[in-house]
């Protein structure tokens, strides 16, 4: 019997748990789902005989160690900042570990110890990071095997609402952690390289410098991720002329989101006095100049130069942010926390609504002086509010990797991401059986700038 401890039973865990339970009889698996509350875990287990839900406070070292000692592999679905203590216990008690999070400096520091004990610490094996790594490396490796020179790599990913559930003017609903959406792009300039020229976009300009994409005949936009440059060394593309990674949204979202950025509503660095008793209207007014005669609406339109018949204005009205009766109800809240609360009113995925994951990679390369381009795209639609496309594309790669580690099919030890053939080939193959399949086509090589006019 193989025991798996899953710590965290949040939004991304539904398919992860389902996959492992579906395999539990043939693979002789026993699952323990540990969380601060068992409510969601019990729902997902649904009385399955091979799983149990337990309450676990991850900060309680004694309880945490007790559970980790009993298991063969730990899957941590906690927020990234909480992985380190779990990882240290896994080293001490010689347990493999899988996470969907970016490799932190603290996690990286455990590499030697994991290798010494022959432990696989697989990280960045969700959607983004995860599926993006695997699908990109599969094609990059194939291009390299043909002795080609990589010229361009652009990668875009977004969690969106499916067309059949798209019923607001923003064409958007929360499909993952709302806080991360509100804070997206903060913490330094977006950095990338285009046609050999380094580019930097400061946060206050980020949502007005978007790329336009066409994926499966639908139009999208993308804003730049914070650090595309780091991926050059990860993917072995240190000399590449164009490297750009971005987040996908429906066209028009970024221009409207920029209103919140310019007002200062996405700031998370200070708290607001008496936020608890403030109305939505009071909150908006905080960021506008005092006027004895002008309304909040008039002041905002005048400040941001928005016409009354502009769809941008309609988007703000739809969020009901000028309502004087709705209360914030959050003590000592930051502007970002208050904005998140307001947006949750309108952007929460309802029970039978569906989300959608969209990903696209562009690969430009040269063989014998001729230039070529490949476009690889993925669209996955969720089933409902629980079995979302986000949960599927995050949870299934995690689950498949965990089982392959337990079965001795993934053996290279150490702290790693899924960028080697040993890892990505079998996982991508199995994901295709679950409807997660990229479509690939050759397109004319355009490069970033078709006219080769240096910007």
Secondary structure, DSSP 4 states (H G I P E B T S, - for coil): -EEEEEE--SGGGHHHHHHHHHHHHHHTEEEEEEES-SHHHHHHHTT-TTEEEEE--TT-HHHHHHHHHH-SEEEE-S-GGGHHHHHHHHHHTT-EEEESSPPPHHHHTTHHHHHHTT-EEEES-BBTTBHHHHHHHHHHHHHHHTT-EEEEEEEEEEEEE-GGG--STT---B-S-HHHHHTTT-SS-EEEEETTEEEEE-HHHHTTS-EEEEETTEEEEEEE-SBSTHHHHHTT-TT-SEEEEEEEEETTHHHHHHHHHHHTTT--SSB-TTGGG-BHHHHHHTTS---SS--HHHHHHHHHT--TTSHHHHHHHHTTTT-SS-B---TT-BHHHHHHHHHHHHHBPPTT--EEEEEEEEEEEEETTEEEEEEEEEEEE-SSSSS-HHHHHHHHHHHHHHHHHHTTS----EEEES-SHHHHHHHHHHHHHTT---EEEEE----S-TT----
